Amino acid sequence: MIASFEGAVTAAVLTLTALGLSLVFGVMRVVNVAHGEFFMLGAVLAWWIATAIGGHPAYGFVAALVVAPLLVGLIAALADMTILKRIDYDPERTIVATIGLLYIIQQVTLMTYGPEARPVEAPFNSRILLPLLDWSNGWPSLYYPTGWGAPSITSYKLFVIGAAAAVVFSVWILMTRTKIGLIMRATQLDGEMAQAFGIPIERVYAFVFGLGAALAALGAVLIVPIQQAHYLMGHDPLLLSFIVVIIGGLGSLPGTVVAAILIGMSDGIISVFFTPTLAKIIATMLVALVLVFRPQGLFGTRAA
C-alpha cells in the first residue's frame, strides 16, 4: 500500500511534466529537449523564493507555487521568441537549439545556485496511518496498526496527488471550454489555415511553450519538499516524460495522462521494492514494445 502511494506521488508529478511536453509537441510539433531543465529551474527557483521569504514554511511554499511557474513560463516564452521563432521551428534545428538551451540553463544554474542539493520545507507534513485488512475473524475488517513500522503516508504527499489532479482538470477545461483552448486546437490541427483566419500563431506558440514549461516547473515545486533541488535533477523527468508521450501517443493529452499514471505508478512501486534503475529499464523496454507494435502510441492516431 505504501508503495502504491509512493507511485501515485510519482505519477502525479510526472503527469504535469509530461503534459507540458505533450502540449508543446501537439501544438507546435517541437521536440523540447530542454523540458527537464525547466523542471529543474522550477525547483531551484522554489528554493530561492522560499529562502528569501522565510517565516512559516507555508508562506514561502505558496509564493513559490505561484511565482516559480510564472517565471519559468516567461523564460520559456522568451526563449521561444528569441530562438525557436528565428529558426522557423525547423524540427532538426529545434532539437539542436533546445539542447543548447538545456546546457545554458544547467550551467547558469550551477554557477549561481551551486552543486549542492537543497531542500524546501513542506508547508505541512503530518503523518496519516494507513489501515490494513484483518482476516482473523473469518471476514475482512480494517484496523490501524501502531508503533514503529506502521504503514503511513504524509498529508503533504496526499496534497501533491490532489493538486496535480486539479491542475490536470484545469488544463482540460482550458483546452476544451475556453477560446484560448479553441485557438490552440485550431493551430494544432492546421497552423497555416489558422494563420489564414487571422490567428497569430507565433503568439500561440510562445504561449504554449511557456505553458508547457510552467507545468513542468509546477510539478517541480510540488516535489521539491520531497526531493531536494539540484542542478542535475532534470534528467529523469525528461526521460520519463518522453517515455510517457511516446506511449500515450504524440500530442494526445488523454494518452499522456493515462501513460503518466501507468509509468509513474510502476516507477514508484518498482523503485520502492527494487531500484530506480530497474524501473527506468522496464519503462524503456515498454517504449520499445510500443514503437514496434503500435508506433502511434496507445491513444495516438495512425498517419494517413
QUISUL-V517830 format. One record per helix or strand. SS is the DSSP state (H for helix, E for strand). FROM is the first residue (numbers start at 1). LEN is the number of residues. Records with the same first field share a line. If there is no record, write none. Layout:
SS->FROM-LEN ; FROM-LEN
//
This chain:
H->2-27 ; 35-19 ; 57-28 ; 91-23 ; 155-23 ; 179-11 ; 191-6 ; 201-23 ; 234-15 ; 253-21 ; 276-18
E->118-1 ; 127-3 ; 132-3 ; 141-3 ; 152-3 ; 229-1
//
